[in-house]
Amino acid sequence: VMRLTKPTLFTNIPVTCEERDLPGNLFNQLMKDDPSTVKGAETLMLGEMLTLPQNFGNIFLGETFSSYISVHNDSNQVVKDILVKADLQTSSQRLNLSASSAAVAELKPDCCIDDVIHHEVKEIGTHILVCAVSYTMQTGEKMYFRKFFKFQVLKPLDVKTKFYNAETDEVFLEAQIQNITTSPMFMEKVSLEPSMMYNVAELNTVDTAGESESTFGARTYLQPMDTRQYLYCLKPKQEFAEKAGVIKGVTVIGKLDIVWKTNLGERGRLQTSQLQRMAPGYGDVRLSLETIPDTVNLEEPFDIICKITNCSERTMDLVLEMCNTNSIHWCGVSGRQLGKLHPSSSLHLALTLLSSVQGLQSVSGLRLTDTFLKRTYEYDDIAQVCVVSSEIKQS
């Protein structure tokens, strides 16, 4: 049994000396004559020639394990009904990797039966390749033997995720991917496959001269022990947008699909399990801002639109009160009746206010009272707005 892997670039150890030393120019001339060195750069360790693997090497989760199996008849007799079976034993299952389950009619002396097996490794830990051979001697005696080949499957990447919940029901996912192998990786693809509730937008590119370029540059290599952050924005689909504010408990976001290449183009792929996040709790009533200007003039009214959602399981009868602060002044009648709001339903409310202080001001002072339970919900610091003098904004 021999594992089939890609060859590696041949490396040599340069031996040189100064011309005034005893060997003179002998070592330098030998390196120039060595066919494994690069012409003009003989002192570089990396050459242009390829060398076959000298050992089993490392195999990582997500790569394809390929092996060459050869059964050779060392005797001087013809054997019959040869059946070669290759199984891969993991900690959780036993897989049959044989390309064919049919027996070979006969095998003459000094002849062999060859087979190549492939398996995409999906578990880490100890793997045992079990090769079993059964055959029949000329005397009719049935013979059988097995050989075991043990190897370890290592973890190539360390993936960490963080969730950030926006007020607009958007969810930002930060994925930190670290290369924990001993060789660099070419990151071919890192994408997020969202769940049925969300649409995803990748935030890992920038527009330059009308073309989209990766934020990591043209060559997306990840050196050993280096970490890279990928950012995604998930937005609820239209049919789930109204329910997004009242979703409680654990929700499924999606899963990451990571594809990389290593030594001479060996490909690996990993998919994470379904990523889950705890939906933020908004209490019985959620108030969010749908529209608000970024910059407003000092002491000039401006409009905002609020969205009020009933997150409870009962009908509410709401009353809106507007309380002025040191900088924010509400325009309109406080104590307005908003009417009944059924569970999981929402309403939009247009409000007008002005600021008497310049700078970054916080919109605060809204109060919602449920007349059924006589319970008041306070909403402060729901948004920020930049207040400038009218002369500054016009200039």
Secondary structure per residue as TSV (DSSP state, phi and psi in degrees):
chain	resnum	aa	ss	phi	psi
A	1	V	-	360.0	131.9
A	2	M	E	-137.3	130.3
A	3	R	E	-74.0	136.0
A	4	L	-	-96.6	114.1
A	5	T	-	-131.3	167.6
A	6	K	-	-68.5	148.5
A	7	P	-	-70.0	170.5
A	8	T	E	-122.5	159.5
A	9	L	E	-71.2	135.4
A	10	F	E	-71.4	134.8
A	11	T	E	-117.9	138.7
A	12	N	-	-126.4	158.9
A	13	I	-	-98.9	112.2
A	14	P	-	-69.0	135.3
A	15	V	-	-120.6	117.7
A	16	T	-	-143.3	171.7
A	17	C	-	-158.0	169.5
A	18	E	-	-78.6	155.0
A	19	E	T	-65.0	-26.3
A	20	R	T	-78.1	-11.6
A	21	D	S	-72.6	170.2
A	22	L	T	-60.3	-43.7
A	23	P	T	-68.0	-15.6
A	24	G	T	65.8	-127.0
A	25	N	T	-98.8	14.6
A	26	L	H	-64.4	-48.9
A	27	F	H	-64.0	-40.8
A	28	N	H	-64.4	-37.4
A	29	Q	H	-69.7	-36.9
A	30	L	H	-64.4	-38.5
A	31	M	H	-67.7	-36.5
A	32	K	H	-66.7	-33.0
A	33	D	H	-82.5	-13.6
A	34	D	-	-70.7	122.4
A	35	P	T	-67.9	-16.0
A	36	S	T	-85.4	-7.0
A	37	T	S	-92.5	160.0
A	38	V	B	-87.3	126.6
A	39	K	T	-63.2	128.7
A	40	G	T	88.0	-11.7
A	41	A	B	-140.6	53.0
A	42	E	T	-66.7	-24.1
A	43	T	T	-81.1	-5.6
A	44	L	-	-74.4	140.1
A	45	M	S	-73.1	-30.5
A	46	L	E	-85.2	124.7
A	47	G	E	-102.8	-173.8
A	48	E	E	-99.7	-6.1
A	49	M	E	-92.2	155.1
A	50	L	E	-102.8	149.0
A	51	T	E	-128.2	142.2
A	52	L	-	-71.6	152.2
A	53	P	-	-58.6	136.4
A	54	Q	-	-98.8	-9.4
A	55	N	S	-149.8	-179.2
A	56	F	-	-65.1	-36.3
A	57	G	-	75.8	-175.8
A	58	N	-	-95.7	144.8
A	59	I	E	-126.7	135.8
A	60	F	E	-115.5	155.5
A	61	L	T	-57.6	132.9
A	62	G	T	96.7	-14.1
A	63	E	B	-85.7	168.7
A	64	T	E	-101.0	120.8
A	65	F	E	-85.7	119.7
A	66	S	E	-120.1	138.1
A	67	S	E	-144.4	144.6
A	68	Y	E	-103.8	124.7
A	69	I	E	-116.2	127.2
A	70	S	E	-130.1	126.9
A	71	V	E	-110.6	116.5
A	72	H	E	-112.0	136.7
A	73	N	-	-87.9	102.9
A	74	D	-	-85.5	-9.3
A	75	S	S	-86.9	179.1
A	76	N	S	-104.5	18.6
A	77	Q	S	-118.6	153.8
A	78	V	-	-85.5	127.2
A	79	V	E	-107.8	156.1
A	80	K	E	-125.8	163.8
A	81	D	E	51.0	55.8
A	82	I	E	-84.9	125.2
A	83	L	E	-123.2	119.6
A	84	V	E	-108.7	126.4
A	85	K	E	-128.4	131.5
A	86	A	E	-122.0	120.6
A	87	D	E	-119.8	147.0
A	88	L	E	-113.4	117.6
A	89	Q	E	-99.4	121.8
A	90	T	-	-112.5	-175.0
A	91	S	S	-71.4	-16.2
A	92	S	S	-122.4	-16.8
A	93	Q	-	-157.5	167.5
A	94	R	E	-125.7	122.2
A	95	L	E	-112.6	137.1
A	96	N	E	-90.4	119.8
A	97	L	-	-107.7	2.9
A	98	S	-	-66.2	136.3
A	99	A	S	-70.9	-32.5
A	100	S	-	-139.2	141.9
A	101	S	-	-101.0	3.7
A	102	A	-	-83.8	145.3
A	103	A	-	-83.3	145.9
A	104	V	E	-83.1	134.3
A	105	A	E	-60.6	-49.4
A	106	E	E	-153.9	159.8
A	107	L	E	-136.5	114.2
A	108	K	-	-76.7	163.4
A	109	P	T	-59.0	144.1
A	110	D	T	61.9	19.0
A	111	C	-	-109.7	165.1
A	112	C	E	-142.5	160.0
A	113	I	E	-113.8	124.7
A	114	D	E	-112.1	147.4
A	115	D	E	-152.3	144.4
A	116	V	E	-121.2	127.6
A	117	I	E	-115.6	150.6
A	118	H	E	-134.5	144.7
A	119	H	E	-156.3	127.9
A	120	E	E	-81.2	117.6
A	121	V	-	-74.6	124.8
A	122	K	-	-123.8	6.3
A	123	E	-	-135.3	147.7
A	124	I	-	-95.9	163.6
A	125	G	E	106.8	-161.3
A	126	T	E	-77.9	131.0
A	127	H	E	-122.0	140.9
A	128	I	E	-125.0	120.6
A	129	L	E	-90.2	115.7
A	130	V	E	-104.9	114.4
A	131	C	E	-108.1	117.6
A	132	A	E	-116.6	135.3
A	133	V	E	-128.5	126.5
A	134	S	E	-123.8	143.1
A	135	Y	E	-156.0	171.3
A	136	T	E	-122.6	128.6
A	137	M	-	-74.6	169.5
A	138	Q	T	-64.3	-25.6
A	139	T	T	-78.3	-5.4
A	140	G	S	93.6	-1.9
A	141	E	-	-76.6	131.6
A	142	K	E	-89.5	131.8
A	143	M	E	-119.4	155.1
A	144	Y	E	-156.7	137.9
A	145	F	E	-151.8	159.4
A	146	R	E	-134.1	153.0
A	147	K	E	-133.9	145.1
A	148	F	E	-118.1	137.4
A	149	F	E	-131.1	113.7
A	150	K	E	-101.2	138.7
A	151	F	E	-149.2	159.7
A	152	Q	E	-105.1	137.7
A	153	V	E	-103.2	123.6
A	154	L	E	-101.8	163.3
A	155	K	-	-89.0	122.7
A	156	P	-	-85.9	-31.9
A	157	L	E	-130.0	148.2
A	158	D	E	-112.2	117.0
A	159	V	E	-113.1	125.3
A	160	K	E	-124.5	141.5
A	161	T	E	-125.8	147.1
A	162	K	E	-133.2	141.6
A	163	F	E	-113.7	141.5
A	164	Y	E	-129.1	123.1
A	165	N	E	-96.0	124.6
A	166	A	-	-93.8	159.0
A	167	E	T	-67.8	-20.4
A	168	T	T	-90.9	22.6
A	169	D	S	71.5	2.3
A	170	E	-	-78.8	150.0
A	171	V	E	-122.6	126.6
A	172	F	E	-102.9	128.5
A	173	L	E	-112.4	123.6
A	174	E	E	-106.7	121.6
A	175	A	E	-110.9	119.8
A	176	Q	E	-100.9	117.5
A	177	I	E	-115.0	122.6
A	178	Q	E	-116.8	134.2
A	179	N	E	-83.6	109.5
A	180	I	-	-104.7	17.4
A	181	T	S	-90.9	-178.1
A	182	T	S	-100.9	7.9
A	183	S	S	-135.3	155.3
A	184	P	-	-68.7	155.9
A	185	M	E	-122.1	145.9
A	186	F	E	-100.2	113.3
A	187	M	E	-80.9	101.5
A	188	E	E	-76.9	-39.4
A	189	K	E	-157.2	133.7
A	190	V	E	-133.6	105.3
A	191	S	E	-130.0	161.2
A	192	L	E	-114.3	122.2
A	193	E	E	-95.1	105.2
A	194	P	E	-74.8	161.7
A	195	S	-	-74.2	176.2
A	196	M	T	-66.3	-15.2
A	197	M	T	-84.7	-19.8
A	198	Y	E	-123.3	154.4
A	199	N	E	-107.0	144.4
A	200	V	E	-117.7	144.2
A	201	A	E	-126.9	125.1
A	202	E	E	-82.1	131.9
A	203	L	-	-111.2	40.5
A	204	N	-	-114.8	18.0
A	205	T	E	-133.8	158.6
A	206	V	E	-129.0	148.7
A	207	D	E	-90.4	120.7
A	208	T	E	-127.2	115.5
A	209	A	T	55.4	39.7
A	210	G	T	81.2	0.1
A	211	E	E	-116.3	145.8
A	212	S	E	-89.3	124.5
A	213	E	E	-122.0	146.9
A	214	S	E	-68.9	142.9
A	215	T	T	-69.2	-12.1
A	216	F	T	-98.0	3.8
A	217	G	-	96.2	179.6
A	218	A	S	-71.9	-34.8
A	219	R	S	-107.3	104.7
A	220	T	-	-90.5	63.7
A	221	Y	E	-87.9	142.2
A	222	L	E	-118.0	109.8
A	223	Q	-	-72.2	159.9
A	224	P	T	-54.9	133.3
A	225	M	T	68.9	6.2
A	226	D	-	-81.8	153.0
A	227	T	E	-123.3	141.9
A	228	R	E	-131.5	141.2
A	229	Q	E	-104.7	130.7
A	230	Y	E	-115.4	140.2
A	231	L	E	-124.0	136.8
A	232	Y	E	-135.5	147.0
A	233	C	E	-116.6	123.1
A	234	L	E	-110.2	130.1
A	235	K	E	-123.2	134.6
A	236	P	E	-60.6	142.0
A	237	K	-	-66.8	162.4
A	238	Q	H	-57.7	-39.9
A	239	E	H	-72.1	-16.9
A	240	F	H	-107.2	-3.1
A	241	A	H	-63.6	-39.5
A	242	E	T	-69.3	-27.7
A	243	K	T	-90.6	-8.6
A	244	A	G	-62.2	-32.8
A	245	G	G	-75.4	-14.4
A	246	V	G	-114.2	5.2
A	247	I	-	-70.7	131.6
A	248	K	-	-124.1	159.5
A	249	G	S	81.2	-156.2
A	250	V	E	-86.5	131.2
A	251	T	E	-121.3	148.0
A	252	V	E	-88.8	129.4
A	253	I	E	-96.4	-45.9
A	254	G	E	153.0	-164.7
A	255	K	E	-140.2	149.5
A	256	L	E	-87.1	138.8
A	257	D	E	-117.3	115.8
A	258	I	E	-119.4	126.4
A	259	V	E	-125.9	132.0
A	260	W	E	-140.0	166.7
A	261	K	E	-131.4	143.5
A	262	T	-	-121.0	-132.8
A	263	N	G	-54.2	114.2
A	264	L	G	51.6	39.4
A	265	G	G	87.7	13.7
A	266	E	-	-65.7	128.7
A	267	R	E	-99.5	142.3
A	268	G	E	-136.4	150.6
A	269	R	E	-145.0	137.0
A	270	L	E	-133.1	141.1
A	271	Q	E	-122.7	128.0
A	272	T	-	-75.2	164.9
A	273	S	-	-71.0	171.2
A	274	Q	-	-60.5	123.2
A	275	L	E	-77.9	135.4
A	276	Q	E	-125.3	149.1
A	277	R	E	-136.3	153.5
A	278	M	E	-86.0	118.5
A	279	A	-	-62.6	136.9
A	280	P	-	-65.3	143.6
A	281	G	-	-88.4	129.3
A	282	Y	-	-109.8	4.8
A	283	G	-	76.8	-155.6
A	284	D	S	-78.2	-36.1
A	285	V	E	-127.8	130.9
A	286	R	E	-110.9	131.7
A	287	L	E	-119.7	123.7
A	288	S	E	-133.9	156.9
A	289	L	E	-96.8	125.2
A	290	E	E	-85.2	-45.2
A	291	T	E	-138.5	140.8
A	292	I	-	-159.2	137.3
A	293	P	-	-71.0	152.5
A	294	D	S	-76.0	-41.8
A	295	T	E	-130.2	136.2
A	296	V	E	-132.6	162.7
A	297	N	E	-85.1	148.4
A	298	L	T	-64.1	132.2
A	299	E	T	58.8	27.6
A	300	E	-	-120.1	132.9
A	301	P	-	-63.9	147.6
A	302	F	E	-142.4	157.1
A	303	D	E	-106.5	146.0
A	304	I	E	-133.9	158.5
A	305	I	E	-122.4	122.6
A	306	C	E	-103.6	151.9
A	307	K	E	-120.1	123.6
A	308	I	E	-112.2	124.5
A	309	T	E	-121.7	133.2
A	310	N	E	-86.0	105.7
A	311	C	-	-92.9	1.4
A	312	S	S	-91.9	-176.5
A	313	E	S	-107.3	21.4
A	314	R	S	-136.2	160.0
A	315	T	-	-79.2	138.7
A	316	M	E	-116.5	148.7
A	317	D	E	-115.3	107.1
A	318	L	E	-104.3	145.5
A	319	V	E	-125.4	131.9
A	320	L	E	-101.3	126.9
A	321	E	E	-118.5	141.8
A	322	M	E	-119.5	117.7
A	323	C	-	-109.1	126.4
A	324	N	-	-72.8	150.3
A	325	T	-	-114.9	-172.4
A	326	N	S	-65.1	-27.6
A	327	S	S	-117.6	-26.7
A	328	I	E	-104.2	129.9
A	329	H	E	-126.3	127.0
A	330	W	E	-89.7	141.8
A	331	C	E	-106.3	125.0
A	332	G	S	130.5	-174.8
A	333	V	-	-95.6	124.6
A	334	S	S	-82.4	153.2
A	335	G	S	85.6	25.2
A	336	R	E	-72.9	136.5
A	337	Q	E	-80.2	123.2
A	338	L	E	-95.3	-11.9
A	339	G	E	87.2	-170.2
A	340	K	E	-84.4	139.4
A	341	L	E	-126.3	115.9
A	342	H	-	-77.5	161.3
A	343	P	T	-57.2	140.2
A	344	S	T	64.8	11.5
A	345	S	-	-105.7	166.8
A	346	S	E	-144.9	165.3
A	347	L	E	-141.9	153.6
A	348	H	E	-106.0	140.7
A	349	L	E	-134.3	123.3
A	350	A	E	-93.4	128.2
A	351	L	E	-129.2	155.1
A	352	T	E	-124.4	138.8
A	353	L	E	-152.0	170.4
A	354	L	E	-146.1	161.6
A	355	S	E	-119.0	139.1
A	356	S	S	-103.8	3.5
A	357	V	S	-129.8	137.4
A	358	Q	-	-77.5	165.8
A	359	G	E	103.5	-169.5
A	360	L	E	-82.9	111.9
A	361	Q	E	-112.4	145.9
A	362	S	E	-96.3	132.5
A	363	V	E	-81.6	115.9
A	364	S	-	-142.9	170.0
A	365	G	-	102.2	15.1
A	366	L	E	-92.8	137.6
A	367	R	E	-132.1	131.9
A	368	L	E	-116.5	128.2
A	369	T	E	-118.5	127.0
A	370	D	E	-88.8	112.2
A	371	T	T	-70.3	-20.6
A	372	F	T	-68.3	-46.5
A	373	L	T	-103.2	0.0
A	374	K	T	55.9	41.1
A	375	R	E	-113.1	133.5
A	376	T	E	-109.8	134.4
A	377	Y	E	-112.9	125.0
A	378	E	E	-100.9	138.9
A	379	Y	E	-130.6	108.7
A	380	D	-	-124.9	156.5
A	381	D	S	54.1	45.3
A	382	I	-	-82.7	-17.0
A	383	A	E	-168.1	167.2
A	384	Q	E	-124.6	146.4
A	385	V	E	-137.8	142.5
A	386	C	E	-91.4	120.2
A	387	V	E	-105.2	123.2
A	388	V	E	-126.8	161.6
A	389	S	-	-69.6	146.1
A	390	S	H	-60.7	-32.0
A	391	E	H	-67.2	-38.6
A	392	I	H	-66.4	-42.4
A	393	K	H	-68.6	-36.8
A	394	Q	H	-69.7	-34.4
A	395	S	-	-73.6	360.0
